[in-house]
């Protein structure tokens, strides 16, 4: 950060704004030795308000994942299973397959601006 500010001929002061993910360091460990660069953590549940694109992508991914599961339940299942029985039979491999398919469809939707 200091090098960037020097290169841009800006004063050596900065505020680093981070979400409140538990994997982050504490604010006191992220303050520079000269106190010109400080850290501020956002309060819980604020990130989605500041980054609505993330919410839209996640909502779209969840919707496509549910669609994949329902498709498998309704079309691919030879047995007449209840939703609960279907969920009990799901394996980790099944979940990853559906998540992968939903992720690809979400990616192509946003990159190519069309739906499958």
C-alpha positions, -999 to 999 in steps of 0.1 A, spaced: 0 0 0 28 24 9 45 18 -24 13 24 -43 7 57 -25 42 68 -32 40 59 -69 7 79 -72 23 108 -52 -4 105 -26 0 112 12 9 80 31 -25 76 46 -51 49 39 -81 32 53 -84 -5 47 -121 -15 48 -128 -53 52 -159 -74 58 -162 -92 91 -152 -127 80 -138 -146 110 -107 -156 90 -95 -120 90 -68 -106 113 -78 -82 141 -78 -45 134 -50 -39 158 -27 -62 140 -34 -45 106 -24 -10 117 9 1 102 37 9 125 34 47 118 -4 45 121 -9 60 86 -27 29 74 -56 17 95 -81 -10 92 -119 -8 96 -142 -39 98 -177 -36 85 -205 -45 109 -222 -79 104 -246 -83 75 -235 -50 58 -214 -65 30 -245 -76 11 -258 -41 12 -226 -26 -2 -221 -54 -28 -255 -61 -42 -240 -79 -72 -228 -106 -49 -263 -111 -36 -277 -114 -71 -251 -139 -82 -256 -160 -51 -294 -159 -54 -292 -169 -90 -268 -198 -81 -291 -210 -53 -321 -209 -77 -303 -229 -104 -291 -254 -78 -326 -260 -65 -338 -264 -101 -311 -290 -107 -322 -310 -77 -359 -308 -86 -351 -319 -122 -333 -349 -108 -361 -357 -84 -389 -353 -110 -373 -365 -142 -343 -387 -135 -357 -408 -106 -372 -441 -116 -386 -445 -81 -416 -427 -67 -397 -410 -38 -408 -383 -14 -386 -353 -12 -373 -364 22 -364 -399 8 -348 -383 -22 -326 -361 1 -316 -391 22 -303 -408 -10 -282 -379 -21 -245 -384 -20 -218 -358 -18 -210 -366 -54 -246 -359 -64 -245 -325 -46 -212 -315 -61 -225 -325 -96 -256 -304 -92 -236 -275 -77 -211 -277 -106 -239 -277 -132 -257 -248 -115 -224 -229 -112 -216 -233 -149 -251 -221 -159 -248 -191 -136 -213 -183 -150 -225 -185 -186 -256 -165 -178 -236 -135 -164 -207 -138 -190 -229 -142 -221 -260 -124 -209 -284 -153 -217 -302 -181 -199 -303 -218 -206 
